[in-house]
Amino acid sequence: MSIMNMKSIIVYTLMAMALCLTGCVKEPTPCFSTTPANINALKLGQPMQLDAACSKDYTTLNWQIDTIANYSTSPSITVTFTTTGTHTVRLTVVNKNVKGHTIEKTFQVI
């Protein structure tokens, strides 16, 4: 193989690697924990901390509490419910390729 062919192979390989590094983005993975951990025994007026530190490969995130969309974009928030019953928390994470994934947890406030 000639030196010119080797150079061409090396250049094409480096270009392919560069394209993959800029375009091969992992899918974002939503994950969140709650404090207190037992989300089925939350008492009315008791604050609950939601923490998305376990989420991966995202650039932005968005919390939805019940029907309140865009509740917060902070990775860690505290919520206090003023009504008893079933409540739903959704966390959506998005990466730079605008691929979004959502996780949802439903729990009971007594």
C-alpha positions as CSV (number, residue, x, y, z in Angstrom):
1,M,0.0,0.0,0.0
2,S,1.4,3.4,-0.9
3,I,2.0,6.2,1.5
4,M,-0.7,8.3,-0.2
5,N,-3.3,5.5,0.3
6,M,-2.3,5.2,4.0
7,K,-2.6,9.0,4.5
8,S,-6.1,8.9,2.8
9,I,-7.2,6.1,5.1
10,I,-5.9,7.9,8.2
11,V,-7.6,11.2,7.1
12,Y,-11.0,9.4,6.5
13,T,-10.8,7.5,9.8
14,L,-10.1,10.7,11.7
15,M,-13.0,12.5,9.9
16,A,-15.4,9.7,10.7
17,M,-14.3,9.7,14.4
18,A,-14.8,13.5,14.6
19,L,-18.3,13.2,13.1
20,C,-19.2,10.5,15.6
21,L,-17.9,12.5,18.5
22,T,-20.1,15.5,17.5
23,G,-23.2,13.4,16.4
24,C,-23.2,10.3,18.5
25,V,-24.9,11.6,21.6
26,K,-26.3,9.1,24.1
27,E,-30.0,9.1,24.8
28,P,-30.8,11.1,28.0
29,T,-32.0,9.0,31.0
30,P,-34.4,10.6,33.5
31,C,-34.2,9.5,37.1
32,F,-35.1,11.1,40.4
33,S,-35.2,10.3,44.1
34,T,-37.5,11.6,46.7
35,T,-37.0,12.6,50.3
36,P,-38.8,11.3,52.2
37,A,-38.2,8.0,50.3
38,N,-41.7,6.6,51.1
39,I,-43.7,8.6,48.7
40,N,-47.0,6.8,49.6
41,A,-47.0,8.1,53.1
42,L,-46.5,11.8,52.5
43,K,-48.5,13.9,54.9
44,L,-50.4,17.0,53.9
45,G,-48.1,20.1,54.1
46,Q,-45.0,18.0,54.5
47,P,-42.2,19.2,52.2
48,M,-40.8,16.6,49.7
49,Q,-37.4,17.1,48.0
50,L,-37.1,15.8,44.4
51,D,-33.5,15.3,43.2
52,A,-32.5,14.5,39.6
53,A,-28.8,13.8,40.3
54,C,-29.2,10.3,39.0
55,S,-30.3,11.4,35.6
56,K,-27.7,11.0,32.8
57,D,-26.7,12.5,29.5
58,Y,-29.0,15.5,29.5
59,T,-28.4,19.2,28.9
60,T,-31.7,20.5,30.3
61,L,-34.5,19.2,32.5
62,N,-38.0,20.1,33.3
63,W,-40.3,19.2,36.2
64,Q,-44.0,18.9,35.9
65,I,-46.0,18.7,39.1
66,D,-49.6,17.4,38.5
67,T,-50.8,19.8,35.8
68,I,-48.3,22.5,36.4
69,A,-46.0,22.2,33.4
70,N,-42.6,23.9,33.5
71,Y,-42.7,23.8,37.3
72,S,-38.9,24.1,37.5
73,T,-35.7,23.5,35.6
74,S,-33.5,23.1,38.7
75,P,-32.0,19.6,39.3
76,S,-33.2,19.6,42.9
77,I,-36.5,21.1,44.1
78,T,-38.7,21.0,47.1
79,V,-42.5,20.6,46.8
80,T,-45.2,21.0,49.4
81,F,-48.7,19.8,48.5
82,T,-51.7,21.6,49.9
83,T,-54.3,19.0,49.0
84,T,-54.6,15.3,49.8
85,G,-55.0,12.6,47.2
86,T,-53.0,11.3,44.3
87,H,-50.3,13.5,42.8
88,T,-48.0,13.0,39.8
89,V,-44.5,14.2,39.3
90,R,-42.9,14.1,35.8
91,L,-39.3,14.7,35.0
92,T,-38.3,15.3,31.4
93,V,-34.6,15.4,30.4
94,V,-33.4,16.6,27.0
95,N,-30.0,16.4,25.4
96,K,-28.4,18.7,22.8
97,N,-29.9,16.7,20.0
98,V,-33.4,17.6,21.4
99,K,-34.1,14.0,22.3
100,G,-36.3,13.9,25.4
101,H,-37.3,11.2,27.8
102,T,-39.8,11.4,30.7
103,I,-40.2,9.5,33.9
104,E,-43.3,9.7,36.0
105,K,-44.0,8.8,39.6
106,T,-47.4,8.9,41.2
107,F,-47.9,9.0,45.0
108,Q,-50.5,9.6,47.7
109,V,-50.7,12.5,50.1
110,I,-52.6,11.8,53.3
